[in-house]
Amino acid sequence: SSSDQQDQDDGIDLFKFCTTSVYSDYSDGIDGFYTVYANLFKQLDMLERKSAEDQDQVDDIRRPEFGSSSAAHADIRGFYSYWSSFVTRRTFSWKDKWKLSDAPNRQIRRAMEKENKQDREAGRREYNQTVRHLVGLVKKRDKRWVAYQY
């Protein structure tokens, strides 16, 4: 479906954000650390909201925002608490290998469904791990977080 295609083509290369080259300095400027990651996590939040909407679900989760360089410690702690254990709601239906309507019989359709489900789960698991890994890297580089640790 078209929403599956949009889901797949969200255009966010999370691995790009694992490097220090995505920001120019530790500022709130347009290319600064705090703006770059605040925008990224807003995008991830919007993808989660869109996915819920596409599944006719209500997304009432309040995902904490990354905030600026002057964010309050409690907000920073809330952000890292939530995003460090992030679990996506996205379906990963674009990972499906099989089109179920192509199955010649019920037995083969069930086998196709099982394989599609495994592929979706693998995609979801990998995405969750990537987001959590990214959060860990950002946390280590976040001067606000580091400052609060001492």
C-alpha positions as a printed Julia matrix, in Angstrom:
150×3 Matrix{Float64}:
  0.0     0.0    0.0
  1.07    3.61  -0.35
  1.47    4.14   3.39
  3.8     1.12   3.5
  5.85    2.68   0.74
  5.98    6.01   2.58
  6.98    4.18   5.74
  9.85    2.53   3.93
 10.94    5.73   2.23
 11.03    7.86   5.37
 14.41    9.07   4.16
 16.07    9.02   7.57
 19.5     7.42   7.52
 19.99    6.89  11.24
 23.57    5.73  10.77
 24.47    9.15   9.38
 23.49   10.61  12.76
 25.93    8.28  14.55
 28.85   10.39  13.34
 30.03   13.76  14.6
 29.99   15.15  11.05
 26.2    15.79  11.18
 26.69   18.81  13.45
 29.12   21.71  13.32
 29.42   22.58  17.02
 27.71   22.3   20.4
 25.24   25.11  19.9
 21.58   25.76  19.2
 22.51   27.09  15.74
 20.98   25.53  12.63
 23.84   23.02  12.24
 24.51   22.76  15.97
 24.36   19.55  18.0
 21.18   20.47  19.86
 19.22   21.58  16.78
 20.31   18.62  14.63
 19.27   16.03  17.22
 16.13   17.91  18.33
 14.98   17.85  14.69
 15.88   14.17  14.25
 13.91   13.07  17.31
 10.94   15.23  16.23
 11.02   13.39  12.9
 11.13   10.0   14.64
  8.2    11.07  16.81
  6.23   12.11  13.71
  6.93    8.72  12.05
  5.57    6.95  15.13
  2.46    9.16  15.13
  1.89    8.59  11.4
  2.27    4.84  11.82
 -0.34    4.81  14.59
 -2.67    6.89  12.43
 -2.18    4.52   9.47
 -3.14    1.64  11.77
 -6.23    3.55  13.0
 -4.73    3.75  16.49
 -4.54    6.7   18.84
 -0.98    7.76  19.57
 -1.23    9.28  23.03
  2.42    8.66  23.9
  4.22   11.84  24.9
  7.73   11.26  23.64
 10.11   13.66  25.38
 11.82   16.2   23.14
 15.6    16.49  22.93
 15.54   20.15  23.87
 18.06   22.94  23.52
 21.43   23.5   25.15
 19.64   25.12  28.1
 17.06   22.36  28.72
 16.31   21.51  32.34
 18.04   18.48  33.82
 14.7    16.75  34.5
 13.75   17.13  30.81
 17.1    15.77  29.68
 16.8    12.82  32.05
 13.24   12.18  30.8
 14.4    12.28  27.19
 17.18    9.74  27.72
 15.0     7.54  29.91
 12.32    7.23  27.23
 14.5     7.01  24.1
 17.06    4.6   25.64
 14.32    1.97  25.84
 12.5     3.02  22.66
 10.14    0.53  21.0
  8.64    1.4   17.62
  5.0     0.98  16.65
  5.82    0.93  12.95
  4.66   -2.21  11.14
  7.62   -2.76   8.8
  5.16   -4.25   6.3
  7.45   -3.1    3.48
  9.81   -5.9    4.63
  7.28   -8.48   3.4
  8.85  -10.86   0.92
  5.57  -12.41  -0.17
  2.31  -11.07  -1.54
 -0.27  -13.27   0.16
 -2.74  -13.04  -2.72
 -0.19  -14.94  -4.85
 -0.49  -18.05  -2.68
 -2.07  -20.97  -4.56
 -3.49  -22.49  -1.35
 -3.96  -21.93   2.37
 -0.91  -23.97   3.42
  1.45  -21.92   1.27
 -0.27  -18.68   2.32
  0.37  -19.58   5.97
  4.03  -20.28   5.21
  4.24  -16.91   3.41
  2.56  -15.14   6.35
  5.01  -16.73   8.77
  8.03  -15.64   6.73
  6.63  -12.11   6.29
  6.02  -11.89  10.05
  9.6   -12.97  10.77
 10.96  -10.38   8.33
  8.83   -7.63   9.89
  9.98   -8.61  13.39
 13.63   -8.63  12.28
 13.2    -5.17  10.71
 11.48   -3.82  13.81
 14.15   -5.31  16.12
 16.98   -3.85  14.02
 15.31   -0.41  13.94
 14.78   -0.41  17.73
 18.41   -1.4   18.29
 19.65    1.29  15.89
 17.61    4.02  17.59
 18.82    2.91  21.04
 22.43    2.72  19.84
 22.14    6.23  18.41
 20.67    7.49  21.7
 23.65    5.98  23.56
 26.12    7.76  21.26
 24.26   11.08  21.51
 24.12   10.75  25.3
 27.91   10.29  25.51
 28.44   13.42  23.39
 25.74   15.53  25.03
 27.57   18.14  27.11
 24.39   18.77  29.13
 24.24   15.11  30.18
 27.98   14.88  30.84
 27.83   18.04  32.98
 25.04   16.57  35.13
 27.05   13.42  35.79
 29.65   15.3   37.87
